[in-house]
Amino acid sequence: MAGNSGTGKELPLPPSRTGRLIRGLSFTGAAVAAGLVIVMLASVSYSVFMRYVLGTPVTWTDELSGYLVVALVMFGASEALVKGDHFGVDLLTSRLKGARAGAVALWGLLAVILLGGAILYSAIIMVRFSWDFGMYSEGYLEMPMWLPQSALVIGSVLLIITAAGCLAGYLIRDRRR
């Protein structure tokens, strides 16, 4: 998010039930992402143990890890946005003060909403296609592709809701000043 990169400064959410709901959704997404990190750690550890200790390589863990990385990024993105930990061009945004910094933050949130919308649109088409044609992964898991692709849908919805809430929080805060 432009203007907040690396600052850890939380973005404002509306001071209401809506803000608390958005905060809860983004925290839940982060909790799911943390759980996926643990699942990935366990599967990679299992694979390493099987290959180097027992001499029996496991073939499906690389494919699973790829799906888990995408899912944990998508589930954790909304929490990163709220915490102000999204990336930005600090060289430019750190020098902005007052109304200019606020304008850049608002434009950044609009960009997140638009990008999240593009991801959501594409992901819905992809999931529907995979579902309709019964597509399975070509790897060893032979997983229905709509399952890992659904993380894109859920994560982009969380990101859009969070960015819209932060945008509303900025607008409400600026009106009160």
C-alpha angles and dihedrals in degrees: 000000000000115000098019104060111145094348095107087217108150117233117238120261124192111280094239145075087288091058092048090048092051090047090050092049093050091046090050089051089051091049090052089048090051090050090051090053088056092048090050092048090051094048094047091046089050090050093049092047092049094047102041103027103033097024092230111118118215113220104194102060097081091055092046092049091054092053092045094052091055091046096048092049092050094046093046098045096084093052090048088053094051092047091051091242098126115114124262139162097275093179088068105025098047090065094055120099136184119344094004092055090048092049092051090049091051092048089048091053091048089051090051090051092049094046091045089051091051091049091047093050093049093043093052091052090047094048093047091049092049091047095046094049096037094237119188129190116267092224130086095280094062087202122174101259094222089070099065091033090058089070087069091055095047095042095048091049089052091048094049093047091048095047091048090050092050090048090052089047091055092048093047091047092049092049091054093054 
